[in-house]
């Protein structure tokens, strides 16, 4: 005999356990808050309705199949309110987390109003129809109770987040359909086993499948619509806060102020918000999609706020580096460098120390007309994007980045490993340190405090940046020579420094060195990179829990280039990993390798 408790132990709780394992790397405080909030609302709103329909005889529960009853509802049924909310919410997280929220805003007023009001008008009529047919004892009673119960909730949720939902219609549909099918199947099992019984007198007696009344299938469908839509409301509101931090300065916290801000962000119509911020973010994403596929893949492992600011930060570093590298005229290189340096000075002119930061967003008075005449639209987008998050970033790493650009403009050679480490500190270690600030500010921990081992974490972030940059150099010996006339191999590695520098930097014929020598140099570089990586990776334990697996996976995806270089029979022009290899490395690091950093 299958009891209601057995039903949960066999069919619902194991699925939740599996989903918790799968979603573990992506669960953060805001996700927990969102799911808990949905569960509380579901419980409070469903309890009186469930008692009412049972009172009117829609469902009955054989006493021997349930533990106990509170009011008219079995304890296990109350559990089901929470279980379905958690199950669908966890599955939804896997489906919808992969897009950056601001890309789902609808800024077109006409289409926004149509998407909002047409469904609301229809649902209003559905509510009236539901009320009219919810006649106790009649065959339409069960369906009518469902319609007049769910429609007002969907109307409210759709009013604030319907447009956001439509923008994510495919993943949202998957989020609804899959748990609906599963719940319909296990409901059919329960009905066959008489765990609960549907009253034929209050049902249409139309069956979706054998023993499953059409009202039951519809019930699970609309409940999942509400759960997914409620999660969409939170995601939309949180995305507004992350994108428009100047207008919504409260960061995530379990506080009344943040909850009020969340509600106003939910109620805000996107077409009333400035579109230029999203346009700038799209420009930043476009830069990275082309220039840094590894970073683009890895960024999806981070929660949306961290991902967004990492995109803004990294695209600025990428575009300013390209401004220097892609310009052949030395004087123009210097001009672009001076422009970037002036911009950094404007961003941080009020800072009193190299690593001083602010905790509240502020609007900077930057005269953009000085830059518009000399920068492309994409470059301007990256500059503007950085200006919006610069308040919580320190100045020192940007000064170091400028030193790295100056090194390239002057065409300085890397004489030894000390030079190589210094250069890598400038162009990559600095970015590693900035990434720590992004993760700490956006990690939903409710406060902006770096970990106790502040100096240690920043030091190791620099070292990890060095490691990744040296791997990059080991990969790009041929590319750097042929396209830039640059050589970052320490000249102390070379057999004939003068001749090989001439070949690499002046003749730009790196292949004339031969595969054996290119492989030898790349192997020595990789050996140094491995040393830096081994000494720095332990600092991941000092980062917030929610970022540890993502950081490890990000570094491992990038370091996957090492095996691509080493397994190639010849030195590859530009070693790379396939998208699926990156995904495989990321998943292994995220779920298996990262465990050691949580123990």
C-alpha positions in Angstrom: 0.0 0.0 0.0 1.4 3.3 -1.1 0.9 6.0 1.5 1.2 9.8 1.0 4.5 9.8 2.9 5.8 6.9 0.7 4.8 9.0 -2.3 7.1 11.8 -1.2 9.9 9.5 -0.2 9.8 7.7 -3.5 8.8 10.3 -6.1 9.4 13.9 -4.9 12.1 14.2 -2.3 14.8 12.2 -4.2 14.2 14.4 -7.2 14.8 17.5 -5.1 17.9 15.9 -3.7 19.2 15.3 -7.2 18.4 18.9 -8.2 20.2 20.2 -5.2 23.3 18.3 -6.1 23.2 19.6 -9.7 22.4 23.2 -8.7 24.9 23.3 -5.8 27.5 25.5 -7.6 24.8 28.0 -8.5 23.0 28.4 -5.2 23.6 31.7 -3.5 21.9 33.7 -0.8 19.7 35.5 -3.2 18.5 32.2 -4.8 17.8 30.8 -1.4 15.9 33.9 -0.5 13.9 33.7 -3.8 13.0 30.1 -3.3 12.1 30.5 0.4 9.9 33.6 -0.5 8.1 31.6 -3.2 7.5 28.7 -0.8 6.1 31.0 1.9 3.7 32.7 -0.5 2.7 29.4 -2.0 1.9 28.0 1.4 0.0 31.0 2.7 -2.0 31.4 -0.5 -2.8 27.8 -1.2 -3.8 26.7 2.3 -7.3 28.3 2.5 -8.0 27.3 -1.1 -7.0 23.7 -0.5 -9.1 23.5 2.6 -12.1 24.9 0.7 -12.0 22.5 -2.2 -11.6 19.6 0.1 -14.5 20.9 2.2 -16.6 20.9 -1.0 -15.5 17.4 -1.8 -13.2 17.8 -4.8 -10.6 15.6 -3.2 -10.7 12.9 -0.6 -7.9 11.1 1.2 -8.3 7.6 2.7 -7.4 7.9 6.4 -5.0 5.0 6.2 -3.0 6.7 3.5 -2.1 9.8 5.5 -0.3 10.6 8.7 -2.6 13.3 10.1 -4.9 16.2 9.1 -4.6 19.9 10.0 -7.9 21.5 9.3 -9.1 19.4 6.4 -5.8 19.0 4.6 -3.3 16.1 5.2 0.1 17.1 6.5 1.7 15.5 3.4 -0.4 17.9 1.2 0.9 20.9 3.1 4.4 19.4 2.4 3.5 19.2 -1.3 3.0 23.0 -1.4 6.6 23.4 -0.5 8.0 20.5 -2.4 6.5 21.5 -5.7 7.7 25.1 -5.2 11.3 23.9 -4.4 11.4 21.3 -7.2 10.2 23.6 -9.9 12.3 26.5 -8.7 15.5 24.4 -8.7 14.8 23.1 -12.2 14.0 26.7 -13.3 17.4 27.8 -12.0 19.1 25.4 -14.3 17.0 26.5 -17.3 17.0 30.3 -17.1 20.3 31.4 -15.3 22.4 31.5 -18.5 21.4 34.8 -19.9 22.4 38.2 -18.6 19.3 39.9 -17.1 19.6 43.3 -18.8 19.5 41.6 -22.2 15.9 40.6 -21.5 14.6 44.1 -20.9 12.1 45.4 -23.4 12.6 49.1 -24.0 10.0 49.5 -26.8 6.9 51.0 -25.2 4.4 49.9 -27.8 5.4 46.2 -27.7 5.8 46.4 -23.9 2.2 47.6 -23.4 0.8 45.0 -25.8 2.7 42.1 -24.1 1.5 43.4 -20.7 -2.1 44.2 -21.3 -3.4 41.7 -23.8 -2.7 38.6 -21.5 -4.0 40.6 -18.5 -7.2 41.4 -20.3 -7.6 37.7 -21.2 -6.8 36.5 -17.7 -9.3 39.0 -16.2 -12.0 37.4 -18.4 -10.8 33.9 -17.3 -11.1 35.0 -13.6 -14.8 36.0 -14.2 -15.5 32.7 -16.1 -13.8 30.7 -13.3 -16.0 32.4 -10.7 -19.1 31.8 -12.7 -18.5 28.0 -13.2 -17.2 27.3 -9.7 -20.6 26.0 -8.6 -20.4 23.5 -5.7 -21.5 20.0 -6.7 -21.3 20.8 -10.5 -18.9 19.1 -12.9 -17.3 22.5 -13.6 -16.6 23.2 -9.9 -13.0 22.0 -9.8 -11.9 23.7 -13.0 -13.7 26.9 -11.9 -11.9 26.9 -8.5 -8.6 26.6 -10.3 -9.3 29.4 -12.7 -10.5 32.0 -10.3 -7.7 31.1 -7.8 -4.7 31.3 -10.1 -5.7 34.0 -12.6 -5.4 37.0 -10.2 -1.9 35.8 -9.1 -0.7 35.5 -12.7 -2.2 38.9 -13.5 -0.2 40.5 -10.7 3.1 38.7 -11.7 2.6 39.3 -15.4 2.1 43.0 -14.8 5.7 43.4 -13.5 7.6 40.7 -15.3 5.6 39.5 -18.3 7.9 41.2 -20.8 10.9 39.7 -19.1 9.3 36.3 -19.2 8.6 36.6 -23.0 12.2 37.5 -23.7 13.2 34.2 -22.1 10.2 32.2 -23.5 12.2 29.1 -24.6 14.0 28.4 -21.3 11.0 29.5 -19.3 8.8 27.1 -21.3 11.2 24.2 -20.6 11.2 25.2 -17.0 7.4 24.8 -16.9 6.8 21.8 -19.1 9.3 19.3 -17.7 8.2 19.4 -14.1 4.6 19.5 -15.2 5.0 16.3 -17.1 6.8 14.7 -14.2 4.2 15.8 -11.7 1.4 14.6 -13.9 3.0 11.2 -14.2 3.5 10.8 -10.4 0.0 12.1 -9.8 -1.3 9.4 -12.1 0.6 6.9 -10.0 -1.0 8.3 -6.8 -4.5 8.2 -8.3 -4.1 4.6 -9.4 -2.9 3.7 -5.9 -5.8 5.7 -4.3 -3.4 7.9 -2.3 -6.0 10.6 -3.1 -9.3 10.4 -5.0 -10.9 12.9 -7.3 -14.7 13.3 -6.9 -16.3 12.5 -10.3 -19.3 14.8 -9.5 -17.1 17.9 -9.4 -14.9 17.0 -12.3 -15.5 17.1 -16.1 -14.4 13.5 -16.2 -12.1 14.2 -19.2 -8.8 12.5 -18.9 -5.4 13.8 -20.2 -4.1 10.2 -19.8 -5.5 7.1 -18.1 -6.7 8.0 -14.6 -5.5 11.6 -14.8 -8.3 14.1 -14.9 -7.8 17.1 -17.2 -8.2 19.4 -14.2 -5.3 17.7 -12.4 -2.9 18.1 -15.4 -4.1 21.8 -15.7 -3.6 22.3 -12.0 0.1 21.2 -12.1 0.6 23.3 -15.3 -0.7 26.6 -13.9 1.0 26.1 -10.5 4.3 25.7 -12.4 3.5 28.7 -14.5 3.1 30.7 -11.2 6.3 29.4 -9.7 8.4 30.1 -12.8 6.8 33.5 -13.3 7.4 34.3 -9.6 11.0 33.4 -10.0 11.1 35.6 -13.2 9.8 38.5 -11.2 12.6 38.2 -8.7 15.2 37.8 -11.5 13.8 40.8 -13.3 13.9 43.0 -10.2 17.4 41.8 -9.2 18.6 42.4 -12.8 17.3 45.9 -12.7 19.1 46.6 -9.4 22.3 45.1 -10.8 22.1 47.1 -14.0 20.9 50.4 -12.6 22.9 50.5 -9.4 22.9 54.3 -9.2 19.1 54.3 -9.1 18.9 51.2 -6.9 21.9 51.5 -4.5 20.8 48.8 -1.9 22.8 45.6 -2.3 21.3 42.2 -1.5 20.5 41.8 2.2 17.8 40.3 4.4 16.5 43.8 5.1 13.3 45.7 4.7 15.1 48.4 2.7 16.3 45.9 0.1 12.9 44.1 -0.1 11.2 47.5 -0.7 13.8 48.3 -3.4 13.2 44.9 -4.9 9.5 45.5 -5.2 10.0 48.9 -6.8 12.4 47.4 -9.3 9.8 44.7 -10.1 7.1 47.3 -10.6 9.3 49.4 -12.9 8.6 49.3 -16.6 11.8 48.8 -18.5 10.8 51.3 -21.2 11.0 54.0 -18.6 14.7 53.2 -17.8 17.7 54.5 -19.8 18.5 52.1 -22.6 22.0 53.3 -23.1 23.3 51.3 -20.2 22.1 48.1 -21.8 23.4 49.1 -25.1 26.9 49.6 -23.6 26.7 46.2 -21.9 25.8 44.6 -25.3 28.8 46.3 -26.8 31.0 44.9 -24.0 29.6 41.4 -24.6 30.2 41.7 -28.3 33.9 42.4 -27.7 34.4 39.3 -25.6 32.3 37.0 -27.7 34.8 37.6 -30.5 38.1 38.2 -28.6 37.8 35.9 -25.6 35.8 32.8 -26.1 37.3 31.1 -23.1 36.2 34.0 -20.8 32.8 34.1 -22.4 32.2 30.4 -21.7 33.6 30.6 -18.1 31.6 33.8 -17.2 28.3 31.8 -17.3 29.4 29.9 -14.2 29.1 33.0 -12.1 25.9 34.5 -10.7 24.4 37.3 -12.8 25.8 40.3 -10.9 29.3 39.0 -10.8 29.1 37.9 -14.5 27.8 41.4 -15.5 30.6 43.3 -13.8 33.3 40.9 -14.9 32.1 41.4 -18.5 32.3 45.2 -18.1 35.8 45.0 -16.5 37.3 42.4 -18.8 35.9 44.1 -22.0 37.5 47.4 -20.9 40.9 45.6 -20.5 40.4 43.8 -23.8 39.4 46.9 -25.8 42.2 49.1 -24.4 44.7 46.4 -25.1 43.5 46.2 -28.6 43.6 50.0 -29.0 47.4 49.7 -28.4 48.1 46.5 -30.2 46.0 47.1 -33.3 47.4 50.5 -34.0 50.6 50.3 -36.2 51.5 54.0 -35.9 53.6 54.6 -32.8 52.4 58.2 -32.3 48.8 57.1 -32.5 49.6 54.3 -30.0 50.9 56.9 -27.6 47.9 59.1 -28.2 45.5 56.3 -27.4 47.5 55.4 -24.3 47.3 59.0 -23.2 43.6 59.0 -23.7 43.2 55.8 -21.6 45.5 57.2 -18.9 43.5 60.5 -18.8 40.3 58.4 -18.4 41.7 56.4 -15.5 42.8 59.7 -13.8 39.3 61.0 -14.2 37.8 57.9 -12.7 39.9 57.9 -9.6 41.0 61.5 -9.0 39.2 61.6 -5.6 40.8 58.4 -4.3 43.1 58.9 -1.3 45.0 55.6 -1.5 46.0 53.0 -4.1 43.5 50.4 -2.8 40.8 52.8 -1.4 37.2 52.0 -2.5 33.7 53.2 -2.0 30.7 51.3 -1.0 27.9 53.3 -2.6 27.4 54.1 -6.3 28.1 57.6 -7.4 27.7 59.5 -10.7 31.0 60.7 -12.1 31.3 64.0 -13.9 33.2 62.9 -17.0 33.1 65.1 -20.1 32.5 62.3 -22.6 32.8 64.6 -25.6 36.6 64.6 -25.2 36.5 60.8 -25.9 33.7 60.5 -28.5 35.8 62.2 -31.2 38.7 59.7 -30.8 37.0 56.4 -29.7 34.8 54.1 -31.7 31.2 53.3 -30.4 32.3 50.0 -29.0 35.3 51.6 -27.2 33.0 54.2 -25.8 30.6 51.6 -24.6 33.4 49.8 -22.6 34.7 53.1 -21.2 31.2 54.1 -20.0 30.5 50.7 -18.6 33.6 50.8 -16.4 32.7 54.3 -15.2 29.5 52.8 -13.6 31.3 50.2 -11.5 34.6 52.0 -10.8 33.3 53.2 -7.4 34.1 49.9 -5.7 37.3 49.2 -7.6 40.8 50.3 -6.5 43.0 52.5 -8.6 46.3 50.7 -8.3 45.6 47.8 -10.6 44.6 50.2 -13.4 47.9 52.0 -13.0 49.6 48.7 -13.3 47.6 47.9 -16.5 48.8 51.2 -17.9 52.4 50.2 -17.1 51.9 47.1 -19.1 50.6 49.1 -22.1 53.6 51.4 -21.8 55.9 48.3 -21.9 54.3 47.3 -25.2 54.4 50.7 -26.7 58.1 51.0 -26.0 58.7 47.5 -27.4 60.7 46.5 -24.3 62.2 43.0 -24.4 61.6 40.5 -21.7 65.2 39.7 -20.6 64.6 37.1 -17.9 61.8 35.5 -15.8 61.7 38.4 -13.4 60.8 40.7 -16.3 58.2 38.2 -17.5 56.6 38.0 -14.1 56.6 41.8 -13.8 55.0 42.2 -17.2 52.5 39.5 -16.4 51.7 41.3 -13.1 51.0 44.5 -15.0 48.7 43.1 -17.8 47.1 40.2 -16.0 47.9 40.1 -12.3 46.2 43.5 -12.0 43.1 42.1 -13.6 43.1 39.1 -11.3 43.1 41.5 -8.3 40.2 43.5 -9.8 38.2 40.3 -10.2 38.5 39.7 -6.5 36.9 43.1 -5.8 34.1 42.3 -8.3 33.4 38.9 -6.6 33.5 40.3 -3.1 31.2 43.3 -4.0 28.6 41.2 -6.0 28.6 38.0 -4.0 25.3 38.6 -2.2 26.9 38.4 1.2 25.1 41.5 2.4 28.3 43.5 3.1 31.4 44.7 1.3 34.2 43.2 3.4 37.1 41.5 1.9 38.1 38.3 3.6 40.3 38.4 6.7 43.3 37.3 4.7 43.0 40.4 2.5 46.6 40.8 1.6 47.1 37.1 1.0 44.1 36.8 -1.4 45.1 39.8 -3.4 48.7 38.6 -3.6 47.5 35.2 -4.9 45.1 36.8 -7.3 48.1 38.6 -8.8 50.0 35.3 -9.0 47.1 33.5 -10.6 46.9 36.3 -13.2 50.6 35.9 -13.9 50.1 32.1 -14.4 47.3 32.6 -16.9 49.2 35.3 -18.8 52.2 33.1 -19.1 50.0 30.3 -20.5 48.7 32.9 -23.0 52.3 33.9 -24.0 53.2 30.2 -24.4 50.3 29.8 -26.7 50.8 32.9 -28.8 54.6 32.9 -29.7 53.8 32.6 -33.4 50.7 35.0 -33.3 52.5 37.7 -31.3 55.4 37.6 -33.7 53.5 37.5 -36.9 50.8 40.1 -36.1 52.6 42.4 -33.6 56.3 41.8 -34.1 56.5 41.1 -30.4 58.4 38.5 -28.4 57.6 37.8 -24.7 59.9 34.8 -24.4 62.7 35.7 -21.9 65.8 36.3 -24.0 67.8 34.3 -21.4 65.9 31.2 -22.7 67.3 31.8 -26.2 70.3 30.1 -27.8 71.2 33.1 -29.9 69.4 36.2 -28.5 70.3 38.7 -31.2 69.4 36.4 -34.1 66.2 35.0 -32.6 64.9 38.5 -31.5 65.5 39.7 -35.1 63.6 36.7 -36.5 60.7 37.2 -34.1 60.4 40.9 -33.8 61.7 42.3 -37.1 61.3 39.6 -39.8 58.2 38.2 -38.1 59.1 34.7 -39.2 58.7 32.6 -36.0 58.3 29.4 -37.9 61.8 29.6 -39.1 62.9 28.8 -35.6 61.5 25.3 -36.1 58.8 23.4 -34.1 61.4 21.9 -31.8 62.6 25.2 -30.5 59.1 26.8 -30.3 57.9 23.7 -28.3 61.0 24.0 -26.0 60.3 27.7 -25.2 56.6 27.1 -24.7 57.4 24.1 -22.3 59.6 26.3 -20.2 57.0 29.0 -20.1 54.3 26.4 -19.1 56.6 25.1 -16.3 56.8 28.6 -14.9 53.1 29.1 -15.2 52.4 25.8 -13.4 54.6 26.9 -10.6 52.7 30.2 -10.2 49.4 28.4 -10.4 50.2 25.8 -7.8 51.3 28.5 -5.4 48.2 30.6 -5.9 45.3 28.2 -6.3 45.0 27.5 -2.6 43.7 31.0 -2.0 40.4 30.0 -3.6 39.5 28.7 -0.1 39.5 32.3 1.1 36.9 33.5 -1.4 33.1 33.4 -0.8 31.7 29.9 -1.1 29.5 30.8 -4.0 32.5 31.8 -6.1 35.0 29.1 -5.4 33.9 26.5 -7.9 33.4 29.1 -10.6 36.8 30.6 -10.1 38.5 27.2 -10.2 36.5 26.2 -13.3 37.4 29.5 -15.0 41.1 29.1 -14.4 41.0 25.5 -15.4 39.2 26.2 -18.7 41.9 28.8 -19.6 44.7 26.5 -18.5 43.2 23.8 -20.7 45.3 25.5 -23.4 48.3 23.8 -21.7 47.2 20.4 -22.7 46.3 21.6 -26.2 49.9 22.9 -26.7 51.6 19.9 -25.1 49.6 17.2 -26.9 50.1 18.8 -30.4 52.9 17.0 -32.4 54.0 20.4 -33.7 53.8 23.8 -32.1 50.2 25.1 -32.9 49.8 28.6 -34.3 47.1 29.3 -31.8 46.1 26.4 -29.6 42.5 26.3 -28.6 39.8 24.1 -27.0 36.5 23.2 -28.5 33.4 24.5 -26.8 32.6 21.0 -25.6 36.0 20.5 -24.1 35.6 23.8 -22.2 32.3 22.7 -20.9 33.7 19.3 -19.9 36.6 20.9 -18.0 34.3 23.5 -16.4 31.9 20.8 -15.2 34.6 18.6 -13.8 36.2 21.5 -11.9 32.8 22.8 -10.7 31.5 19.6 -9.4 34.4 17.3 -8.6 37.7 19.2 -8.3 36.2 22.1 -6.3 35.1 19.8 -3.5 38.6 20.1 -1.9 38.1 23.9 -1.5 34.9 23.5 0.6 36.2 20.9 3.0 
